[in-house]
Amino acid sequence: MFQKKYTEDKFLSKNDFPSFHSGDTITVFFEIKEGEKTRIQSFKGVVIKKQGKGLTKTFTIRKISAGIGIERIFIFNQPNIRKIEINKKGKVRRSKIYYFRALKGKKARIKAEK
């Protein structure tokens, strides 16, 4: 246990991002390397879940692109994540909203938090 904590502290960098929860709509800006070139790409969607603890914490984002649902898992302390923007706060009752995958159209809307 001690060795794992030591390696996490020594080799993983901590990123300071705004606090968000399941149901929030966020945009993640991350760097992609293609050969020798690098560019920043964005991924905007609804947070389905946050899981884990410590420096290996992850979150999953879901978006609809051309009628097809796309999910992507990000690690909080990934070095290629540049910025996270919160676009909209959502109000949901569960911490992991897997039921959101089956919803389409107006049913897939999440109420805004006041």
N, C-alpha and C positions, 0 to 999 in steps of 0.2 A: 504494500500500500504506500509506504513511504517513497519507494523508488518511482512509482507512477506519478505521484504528486511532484516529485523533484523534476522529472523529465517534462511534465506539463509546464511547470513554472519556467524551466530553463529554455525550452525550445519553441513553445507556442506563444505567440504574441496576443495580447488582449486588445480587442477592438472596442471602442466606445460607440455604441449605436443607441438610438432612442428606444425606449421601452415600447413593445407592442405585444398584442395578444391574439388569440384565435378570433377570426372574424374581421380583423383589420385588413384594409387594402393597402399594400405597401409596394414600393418600387425598389428593387435591389440593383445597384450599379456594380458590375464586376468586370474585371479585366480579362481579356481573352488574348492568348498569344497564338498567332498563326505564322509559323516560320520565324522570321526575325521581327515581324511587325506586331505591335500590340494595339488593341482598341478596347474601348469600354462599351459594354452591351448592357441593356437594361431588361429587367424581367418584372412586369407589373401583374399582381394578382392578389388573391385572398389567402390569408394565412390559414391553413388547414389545421396544423398542429405545431406545438413546440415540445421537444422532448430532450431528455438527457440532463446532465448537470455538469457543472464545472466548465472546463475549456473544450469539452467534446460535445457541447450542447448543439442541437440541430433544430431547424424549422423547415416546414414544407409549405410551398406556395403553389396555388392552383390558378390557372387562367384558361380562358377559352380562346382558341385561335382557329379561325375558319371553321367553327362548329365542332372542333375536337378539343377535348379537355387535355391540358398539359400540366403535369406536376413536376416540380423540381425541388430537390432537397439541398439546402445550404447548411454549412457548418458556420456557427457564429464567428469563430476565430480563424476563418479561412483567410490567408493573406491576400488573395486576389479580390476580395470584396472591398470596394472603395467607399460606398456610401449607401445608406438605407434611408428612404424617405417614406413617411407615413402620409398616405393620401387621404384616407378616411378611416375613422374609428367605427367599428361595428359592434353591435350588441348581440351576443350569443350566450346560450345557457351552458354550453359544454366546452371543455377545453380542447377536445379533439373532435372536429366536426366532419367525420367521415360521411355522414348522411348528405353532405353538400355535393358529393360526387354524383348522386342520382338525380339531383334537381336541375331543371332546365327552364329557361324563360323567366317569367315573373316570379316563379316559385324560388328561383335561385337568388333573389335579392335578400340582402341582410340589412336589418334596421340600423339606422345610424345611432350612435351613442350620444346622449345629451350632456 
